[in-house]
Amino acid sequence: MSLIRLMEAILNTIQWIRPALLVAAAASMNLAFAEVGKTDTNFMKKAAESGMLEIEASTLAESKASSDTVKSFASQMLKDHKAADSELKSLASSKGVELPTELPSADKKRLEALGALEGATFDREYAKEVGVKAHNKAVSLFREASTKSRDPDVKAFAGKTLPTLQHHLEMANKMANEVGKSPAKSAKR
C-alpha cells in the first residue's frame, strides 16, 4: 500500500470517527442533565420562587417600612437572597434546569396585599408573612433537600444555604416580636 493510500484511509476513518465522537459527547452531556431527578428539579424551582418572593418583598420593605429593624432586616435579606439566587441560577444552569422567572400567582397576590399596607401595619405583616412564615417554609424546604437530594451538587447547595436561612428565621422572630406581632411557630430544628 502506498503512503498516499494509507493517508487516504486514515483520513477516511477520521471522517467517520469525528461525528461519532460528537454524538457521544452530546449524549454524555444529556446524561449529566438527566441525573437531576424530579425531586431535585422541583426543589430548585421552589427555592427560586422562595428567593424571588424574599427579594421582591424586601425591596418593597426597604422603601415602605417604618421600623429601622424591618428596614435593616430587609436589607440583609436582599444581600443574602440575591447571593443565593445567583448561586442557584448557576447550579440550575449546570444541571439543565430552567428556573421560573415569575412568582406564582398566590405569591403575587400576597405581595400586592403587602404593598397596599403602610407604616406599622406593613411592618407587622412583612415580619409575619415574609420574615417568619416564608422562612419557616424555606428552612423546611432546604432541610429536606440537604438530606434527601440525590444530586450531590444540589444537596451541597441546600446544606450550605440552610444555616443562613435558619439565622434569618431567628432574626425574623426577633423582628416580629419587636414590631408587636408574636411570631408564628418556628420550624423544628
Backbone bond lengths (Angstrom), bond angles and torsions (degrees), N, CA, C in turn:
res aa  C-N    CA-C-N  psi(-1)  N-CA   C-N-CA  omega(-1)  CA-C   N-CA-C  phi
1 M - - - 1.452 - - 1.522 107.89 -
2 S 1.299 114.55 133.17 1.458 118.14 -178.60 1.527 110.11 -77.76
3 L 1.287 114.26 161.88 1.464 121.16 -179.76 1.527 110.84 -60.77
4 I 1.312 116.45 -38.01 1.469 120.19 -179.37 1.529 110.05 -65.30
5 R 1.327 116.69 -44.11 1.472 119.57 179.51 1.525 110.89 -65.66
6 L 1.325 116.77 -37.08 1.461 120.85 177.39 1.525 110.27 -62.36
7 M 1.322 116.47 -44.67 1.473 121.10 178.71 1.536 110.58 -63.60
8 E 1.340 117.07 -41.24 1.465 120.33 177.88 1.528 110.82 -62.20
9 A 1.310 116.86 -40.98 1.470 121.15 179.28 1.528 110.78 -64.28
10 I 1.324 116.77 -41.49 1.472 120.96 178.92 1.525 110.19 -64.95
11 L 1.328 117.16 -46.88 1.465 120.81 179.71 1.529 111.15 -63.07
12 N 1.320 117.09 -39.78 1.461 121.02 177.94 1.528 110.65 -62.63
13 T 1.327 117.20 -41.02 1.463 121.87 178.27 1.521 110.40 -64.94
14 I 1.327 116.53 -43.16 1.469 121.10 179.93 1.523 110.48 -61.68
15 Q 1.336 117.07 -38.64 1.462 120.14 179.65 1.525 111.55 -60.44
16 W 1.320 118.02 -32.07 1.460 121.52 179.79 1.517 112.13 -85.35
17 I 1.311 117.35 -29.62 1.469 121.00 -178.50 1.523 110.97 -75.01
18 R 1.317 117.17 -39.88 1.465 120.95 -176.02 1.532 112.69 -56.06
19 P 1.339 119.34 -51.61 1.474 118.37 178.01 1.525 112.51 -60.72
20 A 1.318 116.50 -36.92 1.468 119.07 179.16 1.523 110.63 -63.95
21 L 1.329 116.81 -39.33 1.466 120.41 177.65 1.526 111.03 -65.29
22 L 1.324 116.92 -40.10 1.464 120.38 178.18 1.530 111.08 -64.11
23 V 1.317 116.82 -41.40 1.465 120.58 177.86 1.525 110.17 -63.79
24 A 1.329 116.56 -42.77 1.469 120.47 179.21 1.526 110.75 -63.41
25 A 1.336 117.44 -40.69 1.467 120.73 179.23 1.527 110.47 -64.73
26 A 1.318 116.66 -43.25 1.470 120.18 178.68 1.526 110.77 -63.46
27 A 1.310 116.76 -40.81 1.469 120.14 179.22 1.515 110.92 -64.17
28 S 1.319 117.35 -38.82 1.468 119.04 179.96 1.522 110.74 -68.30
29 M 1.335 118.01 -33.26 1.463 120.24 176.07 1.524 109.84 -65.46
30 N 1.324 117.06 -41.90 1.462 120.11 178.39 1.512 111.25 -64.31
31 L 1.322 117.83 -35.57 1.457 120.70 177.04 1.516 110.66 -64.62
32 A 1.332 117.28 -37.25 1.465 119.99 178.23 1.525 109.88 -62.58
33 F 1.341 116.39 -40.82 1.456 119.64 178.24 1.530 110.63 -68.97
34 A 1.322 116.78 -36.83 1.459 120.86 -177.48 1.526 112.31 -67.86
35 E 1.321 117.09 -20.56 1.454 120.52 -178.61 1.531 112.10 -65.27
36 V 1.319 117.11 -25.60 1.460 119.98 179.36 1.520 107.26 -80.23
37 G 1.307 115.31 111.41 1.455 120.80 -177.13 1.516 112.55 -77.72
38 K 1.304 114.33 176.86 1.464 121.54 -178.07 1.529 111.51 -60.67
39 T 1.330 116.92 -40.20 1.465 120.66 -178.98 1.523 110.98 -62.64
40 D 1.334 116.87 -45.44 1.463 120.50 179.98 1.524 111.20 -68.38
41 T 1.327 116.62 -37.77 1.464 120.62 176.88 1.530 110.07 -62.94
42 N 1.329 116.42 -46.02 1.473 120.14 178.61 1.523 111.35 -61.77
43 F 1.336 116.92 -40.15 1.462 119.88 177.34 1.526 110.35 -58.54
44 M 1.335 116.81 -48.78 1.468 119.50 -177.95 1.524 111.31 -61.34
45 K 1.322 116.99 -38.90 1.467 120.12 179.42 1.534 111.17 -67.85
46 K 1.328 116.65 -43.61 1.471 119.94 178.30 1.528 111.01 -66.14
47 A 1.322 116.71 -38.37 1.466 120.52 177.84 1.526 110.34 -63.60
48 A 1.325 117.07 -39.03 1.466 120.94 178.31 1.527 110.66 -64.61
49 E 1.328 116.77 -43.05 1.469 120.51 178.46 1.521 111.12 -64.33
50 S 1.314 116.16 -42.06 1.466 120.77 178.41 1.526 110.45 -61.12
51 G 1.318 115.97 -45.34 1.462 120.65 179.25 1.520 112.45 -63.50
52 M 1.339 116.22 -41.09 1.469 119.82 178.32 1.521 111.39 -60.88
53 L 1.332 116.21 -43.36 1.466 119.93 179.01 1.523 110.29 -61.12
54 E 1.320 116.83 -46.57 1.471 121.18 179.49 1.529 110.81 -59.02
55 I 1.315 116.13 -46.26 1.469 120.48 -177.32 1.527 110.93 -65.29
56 E 1.322 117.30 -47.95 1.468 119.94 -178.24 1.527 111.89 -66.69
57 A 1.321 117.05 -42.82 1.468 120.14 179.81 1.526 111.02 -67.82
58 S 1.319 117.00 -37.37 1.467 120.21 -179.18 1.522 111.66 -72.92
59 T 1.321 117.13 -31.56 1.467 120.47 173.53 1.526 108.99 -62.97
60 L 1.308 115.85 -43.11 1.465 121.89 176.53 1.532 110.41 -61.42
61 A 1.323 116.61 -44.01 1.469 121.42 -177.51 1.524 112.21 -65.25
62 E 1.314 117.33 -33.90 1.471 118.88 179.05 1.523 111.27 -59.31
63 S 1.322 117.15 -32.68 1.466 119.40 -178.86 1.532 113.43 -98.00
64 K 1.326 118.72 -27.58 1.468 120.83 -173.92 1.521 115.11 -99.38
65 A 1.308 117.55 -21.77 1.472 119.93 -174.92 1.522 110.82 -65.74
66 S 1.325 115.42 144.94 1.467 120.04 176.00 1.526 110.70 -99.59
67 S 1.304 117.35 -20.20 1.465 122.60 -178.69 1.531 110.68 -91.04
68 D 1.330 115.67 133.33 1.466 119.63 175.94 1.526 111.02 -63.25
69 T 1.320 116.88 -32.95 1.467 121.18 178.39 1.524 110.35 -63.33
70 V 1.317 116.49 -43.40 1.466 120.93 179.43 1.527 109.82 -66.40
71 K 1.325 116.87 -43.02 1.467 120.03 178.92 1.525 111.23 -62.38
72 S 1.311 116.48 -41.95 1.462 121.24 179.00 1.535 110.88 -64.50
73 F 1.326 116.10 -44.02 1.464 121.28 177.54 1.530 109.73 -60.30
74 A 1.327 116.76 -46.84 1.467 121.39 -179.20 1.525 110.96 -60.00
75 S 1.315 116.23 -41.57 1.463 120.53 178.60 1.530 111.41 -61.68
76 Q 1.329 115.85 -42.90 1.468 120.36 178.28 1.528 110.71 -65.84
77 M 1.333 116.89 -38.36 1.466 120.63 178.98 1.523 110.62 -63.34
78 L 1.330 115.87 -42.23 1.462 119.32 178.98 1.523 110.92 -60.95
79 K 1.308 116.02 -46.49 1.468 120.23 -179.41 1.529 110.95 -60.91
80 D 1.320 116.82 -51.97 1.466 121.05 -174.84 1.527 112.76 -70.49
81 H 1.330 116.68 -42.03 1.467 119.14 -176.96 1.524 112.22 -74.32
82 K 1.327 118.19 -30.73 1.467 119.46 174.51 1.526 110.23 -66.74
83 A 1.322 117.11 -39.30 1.471 120.56 177.73 1.531 110.42 -64.74
84 A 1.328 116.90 -45.64 1.471 120.66 179.16 1.530 110.66 -65.13
85 D 1.338 116.60 -38.27 1.460 121.61 179.05 1.526 110.61 -61.75
86 S 1.314 116.15 -42.68 1.461 120.83 178.99 1.533 110.85 -62.60
87 E 1.316 115.96 -44.03 1.464 120.76 178.85 1.532 110.99 -65.52
88 L 1.328 116.62 -41.07 1.466 120.96 178.97 1.527 110.96 -63.66
89 K 1.319 117.19 -42.75 1.469 120.45 179.27 1.523 110.92 -61.34
90 S 1.305 116.39 -41.75 1.465 120.80 178.28 1.531 110.73 -63.80
91 L 1.319 116.45 -45.07 1.462 121.73 178.87 1.530 110.53 -61.33
92 A 1.315 116.65 -49.63 1.467 120.93 -178.64 1.525 110.97 -60.41
93 S 1.315 116.38 -42.29 1.458 120.70 178.47 1.526 111.11 -60.60
94 S 1.318 116.46 -42.64 1.470 120.34 -179.53 1.526 112.03 -67.49
95 K 1.320 116.83 -20.37 1.469 121.44 -179.35 1.528 112.13 -101.92
96 G 1.325 116.80 -0.01 1.458 120.15 -179.50 1.514 113.85 73.83
97 V 1.330 116.73 26.33 1.469 121.62 -179.15 1.525 108.88 -102.66
98 E 1.317 116.24 126.78 1.462 121.18 177.99 1.525 108.73 -90.97
99 L 1.320 115.52 120.26 1.466 121.08 -178.59 1.526 110.47 -87.78
100 P 1.327 117.14 152.03 1.465 119.94 176.33 1.532 110.22 -65.43
101 T 1.316 115.30 149.22 1.465 120.09 179.49 1.527 111.78 -110.71
102 E 1.324 116.14 -4.33 1.465 121.24 178.51 1.520 109.75 -131.62
103 L 1.311 114.55 152.94 1.463 120.17 175.72 1.526 110.32 -68.54
104 P 1.322 117.23 149.34 1.467 119.52 171.17 1.531 109.01 -61.96
105 S 1.319 117.01 155.35 1.474 120.42 -175.20 1.528 112.57 -58.79
106 A 1.322 117.99 -35.76 1.476 119.92 179.21 1.529 110.71 -63.24
107 D 1.329 116.91 -40.73 1.468 120.16 178.46 1.524 111.53 -70.37
108 K 1.336 116.97 -34.77 1.468 120.08 175.99 1.528 109.95 -60.87
109 K 1.334 115.98 -42.76 1.467 120.42 179.71 1.525 110.81 -65.06
110 R 1.334 116.68 -41.57 1.472 120.42 177.79 1.525 110.20 -61.10
111 L 1.322 116.52 -41.56 1.459 121.64 -179.67 1.531 111.08 -66.94
112 E 1.325 116.67 -41.08 1.471 120.76 177.23 1.526 110.78 -62.88
113 A 1.327 116.50 -43.68 1.470 120.52 179.14 1.525 110.31 -63.09
114 L 1.311 116.72 -40.93 1.466 121.14 178.42 1.528 110.34 -63.95
115 G 1.323 116.32 -42.54 1.462 121.27 -179.23 1.518 113.70 -64.56
116 A 1.317 117.25 -22.35 1.470 121.26 179.75 1.527 112.19 -79.57
117 L 1.331 116.77 -12.01 1.468 120.77 -177.96 1.524 111.25 -87.39
118 E 1.335 115.08 161.23 1.465 121.50 -179.54 1.519 110.31 -134.71
119 G 1.321 115.49 158.10 1.463 122.87 169.83 1.511 114.96 55.25
120 A 1.339 114.50 -137.50 1.462 121.31 -175.95 1.531 111.83 -63.79
121 T 1.330 116.86 -30.70 1.469 119.82 177.77 1.528 109.76 -65.09
122 F 1.329 115.62 -42.91 1.470 119.52 175.77 1.525 109.54 -60.00
123 D 1.323 117.11 -47.62 1.471 121.42 -178.09 1.527 111.52 -56.22
124 R 1.327 115.99 -47.83 1.476 120.04 -178.93 1.528 111.55 -63.20
125 E 1.311 115.99 -44.15 1.471 119.95 -177.34 1.533 111.00 -69.52
126 Y 1.322 117.63 -40.09 1.473 120.93 176.47 1.528 109.46 -62.17
127 A 1.329 116.57 -45.22 1.470 120.56 -179.68 1.524 110.57 -61.00
128 K 1.321 116.11 -42.54 1.468 120.61 -177.52 1.531 111.88 -73.22
129 E 1.317 116.75 -52.47 1.469 121.32 -172.55 1.526 113.67 -78.12
130 V 1.316 116.15 -47.59 1.465 120.25 -175.68 1.517 110.80 -91.04
131 G 1.320 115.64 -43.48 1.455 118.81 -179.21 1.509 112.69 -67.42
132 V 1.321 117.06 -61.43 1.469 120.62 -171.81 1.532 112.39 -87.37
133 K 1.321 118.04 -57.57 1.476 119.73 -174.88 1.528 112.28 -62.16
134 A 1.313 116.68 -48.42 1.470 119.30 -178.00 1.527 111.32 -64.02
135 H 1.339 116.81 -36.70 1.466 118.35 179.62 1.526 112.41 -75.79
136 N 1.318 117.64 -32.32 1.469 119.44 172.17 1.529 109.72 -57.60
137 K 1.319 114.98 -46.86 1.465 121.19 -179.57 1.538 110.57 -63.96
138 A 1.331 116.59 -44.51 1.469 120.52 -179.16 1.526 111.61 -65.46
139 V 1.328 117.09 -41.88 1.470 120.53 178.91 1.526 109.68 -60.44
140 S 1.315 117.31 -44.69 1.471 120.63 178.60 1.526 111.42 -62.43
141 L 1.323 116.45 -44.60 1.464 121.91 179.65 1.526 111.37 -60.26
142 F 1.330 116.52 -49.08 1.465 120.82 -177.02 1.529 111.79 -72.66
143 R 1.320 116.87 -33.63 1.471 119.45 177.73 1.528 109.76 -62.39
144 E 1.319 115.58 -46.56 1.466 119.56 -179.83 1.531 110.91 -62.34
145 A 1.325 116.84 -44.52 1.467 120.04 -179.74 1.523 111.82 -65.76
146 S 1.329 116.78 -33.28 1.471 119.64 -178.63 1.526 112.24 -69.64
147 T 1.317 116.87 -17.70 1.468 119.59 178.80 1.527 113.08 -111.29
148 K 1.339 117.39 -26.42 1.464 119.41 -172.61 1.521 115.43 -110.88
149 S 1.326 118.38 -9.49 1.461 119.41 179.96 1.519 109.82 -62.21
150 R 1.309 115.06 141.84 1.467 119.95 178.52 1.519 111.48 -89.72
151 D 1.314 116.10 -31.15 1.460 119.71 179.26 1.525 108.80 -79.36
152 P 1.329 118.53 125.38 1.467 120.37 -176.21 1.533 113.91 -63.50
153 D 1.324 117.51 -31.96 1.468 120.06 179.34 1.528 111.00 -71.53
154 V 1.315 116.41 -40.20 1.467 120.99 177.85 1.526 109.28 -65.52
155 K 1.319 115.84 -44.15 1.468 121.57 179.18 1.530 110.32 -60.55
156 A 1.326 116.79 -43.23 1.470 121.23 -179.92 1.528 111.07 -65.28
157 F 1.333 117.29 -42.25 1.466 120.72 178.24 1.527 110.49 -60.60
158 A 1.323 116.46 -46.71 1.470 120.72 -179.79 1.525 110.56 -62.46
159 G 1.325 116.90 -44.11 1.465 120.95 -179.73 1.511 112.91 -65.71
160 K 1.326 116.03 -36.67 1.469 120.79 179.60 1.533 111.41 -70.93
161 T 1.317 117.16 -35.91 1.465 122.40 -175.90 1.527 112.61 -82.64
162 L 1.322 117.49 -28.10 1.466 122.27 -175.48 1.531 114.12 -53.46
163 P 1.339 120.83 -48.01 1.470 119.24 -179.25 1.536 113.23 -59.74
164 T 1.321 116.83 -35.07 1.467 120.22 177.77 1.526 109.95 -65.09
165 L 1.317 116.71 -43.23 1.467 120.49 179.24 1.524 111.41 -65.86
166 Q 1.320 117.07 -37.80 1.468 120.35 176.75 1.529 110.47 -63.96
167 H 1.327 115.86 -39.66 1.469 119.91 176.78 1.529 110.16 -64.58
168 H 1.330 116.52 -41.09 1.469 120.38 176.99 1.528 110.54 -59.16
169 L 1.325 116.70 -41.17 1.464 120.48 179.84 1.527 110.93 -63.65
170 E 1.321 116.96 -41.60 1.473 120.38 176.37 1.527 110.31 -61.36
171 M 1.328 116.49 -46.25 1.464 121.06 177.94 1.530 110.65 -60.55
172 A 1.331 116.33 -40.91 1.466 121.32 -178.39 1.524 111.31 -64.64
173 N 1.322 117.05 -40.90 1.467 120.03 177.83 1.528 110.79 -62.78
174 K 1.324 117.26 -41.83 1.477 120.82 177.28 1.523 110.37 -64.15
175 M 1.329 116.00 -43.59 1.456 120.32 179.65 1.528 110.08 -62.74
176 A 1.318 117.10 -44.33 1.467 120.90 -179.74 1.524 110.69 -60.32
177 N 1.323 117.25 -41.00 1.469 120.52 176.61 1.522 110.97 -63.58
178 E 1.311 115.89 -41.73 1.466 120.12 -177.24 1.525 112.59 -67.01
179 V 1.325 117.41 -36.42 1.464 118.97 -177.88 1.526 112.25 -89.23
180 G 1.332 116.21 9.84 1.456 120.21 169.37 1.507 116.74 93.63
181 K 1.297 117.41 12.02 1.465 119.79 179.02 1.514 107.53 -121.83
182 S 1.322 116.79 125.65 1.459 118.08 179.71 1.523 109.09 -66.46
183 P 1.323 116.82 140.06 1.463 120.08 -176.10 1.524 112.14 -69.43
184 A 1.308 113.37 153.49 1.463 118.99 174.53 1.521 108.62 -72.03
185 K 1.293 115.47 167.33 1.464 121.19 -179.47 1.534 109.93 -58.21
186 S 1.319 116.87 131.21 1.461 121.53 179.81 1.514 110.68 -75.52
187 A 1.333 115.10 151.73 1.464 120.24 174.27 1.511 108.72 -66.82
188 K 1.314 116.36 144.42 1.468 120.22 179.23 1.509 109.49 -65.78
189 R 1.304 115.74 146.87 1.469 120.36 178.89 1.484 110.60 -93.37
